[in-house]
Amino acid sequence: MANEFPGGYPSTPHNSASGGHGVHQPLQVYTGAAYSNPAGFGQPVYTQPVAPHAWVQPVWTQPVSRTPTGAILGIIGVALLSLVLLCVLGYFVLFLGPAATLVGFLIALLPLGVVLAAVRWIDRWEPEPRLALLFGFLWGAAASIAIALLVGLTIEIAAIATTGESTATFLQAALQAPIVEETAKGIGVLILFFATRKHFTGPVDGLVYAAIVAAGFAFTENIQYFAIALVEGGIGELSATFFMRAILAPFAHVTFTALIGLAIGVAALRNGRGLIGWFSLGLIGAILLHALWNGSLFFISSLESYALYYGLIQVPIFVALIVMTILVRRHEIRLTHARLSEYAAAGWFVPAEVQMLASWSGRRQAISWARTLPGNKAGVMKQFAQDATRLAFTRQRIITGRNDLVHRETEQELLAAVANDRQVLLGP
């Protein structure tokens, strides 16, 4: 049977000279024969991994705190932001009417679904905590919008009080909106950086958090724009607005704010050193891209010129972001393979498992195989891959001197987790 595994690991390699501590319990091992051949399986061949002469000392040996402070604060934050979002929607209902707001809300779900699917694609390899993603979305949809509305109203009142006239439309669109909105969204990404330090490992995480914040902002803003278009111009104006915002530019805000997330991700690689500088650099880039998008519309007088501008400027920017996303995701995959190979050398994995866990094709085959097991253990296989990936990223923190970030899910805990996942997966 492909899910029967005789024998097991010897005790975890231990080097008393280095003071290392492992998880000293027998661990069943699977060479990966059925993983790599899910269609036929056949008779798997069992091998015993070779332990190195010395074992790497774990990051932590002291008892780990289990206080759920972070989760409690996250839930409180989500609750508060939900209230803010209700207030923003109530503001729309008050000034635009309930019918227009409802239509805007329903239509805004369409581009939101596209953006969230893209975020999920980016976040598949090492998923971020769901509570953090929910907080990020609500920050963009509620707090960032509220900040933009309040600052805009304050500037408008100040302009009328001092000059007797409203702020020029061009200045509102090309200067005020980019600065205020990108700063508000950037603050949300910064909050997530500090709140999820042990998960925020690099540019991919920054990109995911920036994208989810931008998705929330664009969703609420679309509700407003679609409702205004319906009230002022009817179905025709609404159709044009939908085409512009949902078809041509569903990822506009994501593209702007992504520069902030990528910059903070670089700071995360440096253990937070230079964070303010990197954040400022990303913020300036986001503001400039936002200003270019908003300001260009004031200088385009025909549909042909807009099509030329869109094809020559905006499409290359978006393609560049896609290429950058693919490159940083490939870096995560290579990193996973390299770090898990080190654990394989220590006897925690066999080489076939590393190949399975560190490639998309291997994971797909493994999940398909796990579905054939009694009880359909595809979920266990996904958890196995997720725990192994987190272990690889924890190891990366160790060798880059960022041990202070590994304070809850320690190396020992994750080693025990992957062993338990394997036993559940291959057990009766």
TORTIKE-945686 format. One record per residue (C-alpha): x, y, z; residue in one letter. Coordinates in steps of 0.5 Angstrom, whole numbers, plus 500, padded with zeros to 3 digits. Example, Ala and Ser with C-alpha at 12.3 -4.5 7.8 and 13.67 -1.06 7.14 Angstrom:
2
   X   Y   Z rest
 525 491 516    A
 527 498 514    S
END
This chain:
428
   X   Y   Z rest
 500 500 500    M
 503 507 498    A
 501 510 505    N
 504 504 509    E
 511 506 512    F
 515 501 516    P
 521 504 520    G
 522 511 521    G
 527 516 523    Y
 533 515 528    P
 533 520 533    S
 534 527 531    T
 541 528 530    P
 544 532 536    H
 551 535 537    N
 552 536 545    S
 558 541 543    A
 553 546 540    S
 548 545 545    G
 543 543 540    G
 536 541 542    H
 532 537 537    G
 525 534 537    V
 527 527 540    H
 521 522 537    Q
 521 517 532    P
 519 520 525    L
 516 516 519    Q
 519 518 513    V
 517 517 506    Y
 522 517 500    T
 517 521 495    G
 516 515 490    A
 508 516 490    A
 509 523 490    Y
 513 523 484    S
 508 518 481    N
 501 519 483    P
 498 516 477    A
 501 509 478    G
 504 509 485    F
 507 502 485    G
 512 499 490    Q
 515 505 494    P
 522 504 495    V
 524 506 502    Y
 531 509 504    T
 534 512 510    Q
 536 519 510    P
 544 520 512    V
 545 525 518    A
 550 530 518    P
 556 530 523    H
 553 536 527    A
 546 538 528    W
 545 546 527    V
 543 549 534    Q
 535 551 534    P
 534 558 534    V
 530 558 541    W
 530 553 546    T
 526 557 552    Q
 519 556 552    P
 515 559 547    V
 509 564 549    S
 502 563 547    R
 499 569 549    T
 494 571 543    P
 495 578 544    T
 496 579 536    G
 490 576 535    A
 486 579 540    I
 489 586 537    L
 487 584 530    G
 480 582 531    I
 479 589 535    I
 482 592 529    G
 478 589 524    V
 472 590 528    A
 473 598 529    L
 475 598 521    L
 468 595 520    S
 465 600 523    L
 469 606 520    V
 467 602 513    L
 459 602 515    L
 460 610 517    C
 463 611 510    V
 458 607 506    L
 452 611 510    G
 456 617 508    Y
 455 615 501    F
 447 613 502    V
 446 620 505    L
 449 624 499    F
 448 619 493    L
 442 616 495    G
 441 608 497    P
 439 606 491    A
 445 609 487    A
 450 606 493    T
 447 599 492    L
 448 599 485    V
 455 602 486    G
 456 597 491    F
 454 591 487    L
 458 593 480    I
 464 594 484    A
 464 587 486    L
 466 585 479    L
 473 589 479    P
 474 587 486    L
 473 579 485    G
 479 580 479    V
 483 584 484    V
 482 579 489    L
 484 573 485    A
 490 576 483    A
 492 577 490    V
 491 570 491    R
 495 568 485    W
 501 572 488    I
 500 569 495    D
 499 562 494    R
 506 560 495    W
 507 562 502    E
 500 565 504    P
 499 570 509    E
 495 570 515    P
 488 571 513    R
 486 576 519    L
 492 580 517    A
 489 580 510    L
 482 582 512    L
 485 588 516    F
 489 590 510    G
 483 590 506    F
 479 594 511    L
 484 599 512    W
 484 600 505    G
 476 600 504    A
 475 604 510    A
 481 608 514    A
 484 610 507    S
 478 612 504    I
 476 616 511    A
 483 619 511    I
 482 621 504    A
 475 624 505    L
 477 628 511    L
 483 631 509    V
 480 633 502    G
 474 636 506    L
 479 640 510    T
 483 642 504    I
 477 645 501    E
 474 648 507    I
 481 652 508    A
 481 654 500    A
 474 657 501    I
 476 660 507    A
 482 663 504    T
 481 665 497    T
 473 664 497    G
 474 659 491    E
 475 651 491    S
 481 648 490    T
 482 647 482    A
 480 640 479    T
 487 639 476    F
 490 640 483    L
 485 636 487    Q
 486 630 482    A
 494 630 480    A
 497 633 487    L
 492 632 493    Q
 489 625 491    A
 496 622 490    P
 499 624 496    I
 493 623 501    V
 491 617 498    E
 498 613 497    E
 500 616 504    T
 494 613 507    A
 494 606 504    K
 502 606 505    G
 500 607 513    I
 496 601 512    G
 502 597 509    V
 507 599 515    L
 502 597 520    I
 502 590 517    L
 509 590 517    F
 510 591 524    F
 504 587 526    A
 506 581 522    T
 514 581 523    R
 515 574 523    K
 511 573 517    H
 513 579 513    F
 519 576 510    T
 521 580 503    G
 518 583 497    P
 512 578 496    V
 509 579 502    D
 510 587 501    G
 507 586 495    L
 501 582 497    V
 499 587 503    Y
 500 593 499    A
 495 589 493    A
 490 588 499    I
 490 595 502    V
 489 598 495    A
 484 593 493    A
 480 595 499    G
 481 602 497    F
 479 601 490    A
 473 597 492    F
 470 603 496    T
 472 608 491    E
 469 605 485    N
 462 605 489    I
 463 612 490    Q
 464 613 483    Y
 459 608 480    F
 454 611 484    A
 456 619 482    I
 456 617 475    A
 449 613 475    L
 446 620 479    V
 449 625 474    E
 449 621 468    G
 444 615 468    G
 446 608 465    I
 450 611 459    G
 455 615 464    E
 455 609 469    L
 457 604 463    S
 463 609 461    A
 465 610 468    T
 465 602 469    F
 469 601 462    F
 474 606 465    M
 475 603 472    R
 473 596 472    A
 476 594 465    I
 481 599 463    L
 484 600 470    A
 482 595 475    P
 489 594 478    F
 491 602 478    A
 491 602 485    H
 495 596 486    V
 500 598 481    T
 501 605 485    F
 501 602 492    T
 505 596 490    A
 511 600 490    L
 510 602 497    I
 510 594 499    G
 516 592 495    L
 520 597 498    A
 518 595 505    I
 519 588 503    G
 526 590 501    V
 527 593 508    A
 524 587 511    A
 530 583 508    L
 535 588 512    R
 531 586 518    N
 528 593 518    G
 534 597 517    R
 533 603 513    G
 525 602 513    L
 523 610 513    I
 528 611 507    G
 525 605 503    W
 518 607 505    F
 519 614 503    S
 522 611 496    L
 516 607 495    G
 511 612 497    L
 514 617 492    I
 514 612 487    G
 507 611 488    A
 505 618 488    I
 508 619 482    L
 505 613 478    L
 498 616 481    H
 499 623 479    A
 501 621 472    L
 495 617 471    W
 490 622 474    N
 494 628 471    G
 494 625 464    S
 487 625 463    L
 487 633 463    F
 491 633 457    F
 488 628 453    I
 483 630 448    S
 480 624 444    S
 479 617 444    L
 485 616 439    E
 490 620 444    S
 488 616 450    Y
 489 609 447    A
 496 611 445    L
 497 614 452    Y
 494 607 455    Y
 498 603 450    G
 505 606 451    L
 505 608 458    I
 500 605 462    Q
 501 598 459    V
 508 597 460    P
 508 600 467    I
 503 594 468    F
 507 589 465    V
 513 591 468    A
 509 590 475    L
 507 583 473    I
 514 581 471    V
 517 583 477    M
 512 579 481    T
 514 573 477    I
 521 574 479    L
 520 575 486    V
 516 569 487    R
 521 565 483    R
 526 567 488    H
 521 565 494    E
 521 558 490    I
 529 558 490    R
 529 560 497    L
 525 554 499    T
 528 549 495    H
 535 551 498    A
 533 551 505    R
 529 545 505    L
 535 542 502    S
 539 543 508    E
 534 540 513    Y
 534 534 508    A
 541 533 509    A
 540 533 517    A
 535 528 516    G
 528 531 516    W
 526 530 509    F
 528 526 503    V
 530 529 497    P
 524 527 493    A
 520 531 498    E
 524 537 497    V
 523 536 490    Q
 516 536 491    M
 515 541 496    L
 519 546 492    A
 516 546 485    S
 509 548 483    W
 508 541 479    S
 510 537 485    G
 505 540 489    R
 500 539 484    R
 502 532 483    Q
 502 531 491    A
 495 534 492    I
 492 530 487    S
 495 523 490    W
 493 525 497    A
 486 526 494    R
 486 518 493    T
 488 517 500    L
 482 514 505    P
 478 520 507    G
 481 525 502    N
 488 528 505    K
 489 534 500    A
 488 539 506    G
 493 535 510    V
 498 535 504    M
 497 543 503    K
 498 544 510    Q
 505 540 510    F
 507 544 504    A
 505 550 508    Q
 509 548 514    D
 515 546 510    A
 515 553 507    T
 514 557 513    R
 520 552 516    L
 524 554 510    A
 523 562 511    F
 524 561 518    T
 531 558 516    R
 532 564 512    Q
 531 568 518    R
 536 564 522    I
 542 565 517    I
 541 572 515    T
 541 574 523    G
 534 575 524    R
 533 570 529    N
 529 576 533    D
 523 575 529    L
 522 568 530    V
 519 568 537    H
 512 564 536    R
 513 559 530    E
 520 557 532    T
 524 552 528    E
 523 546 533    Q
 515 547 533    E
 515 547 525    L
 520 541 525    L
 515 538 529    A
 509 540 525    A
 512 537 518    V
 513 531 522    A
 506 531 525    N
 503 533 518    D
 507 527 515    R
 505 522 520    Q
 497 524 519    V
 498 524 511    L
 501 517 511    L
 497 514 517    G
 491 510 517    P
END
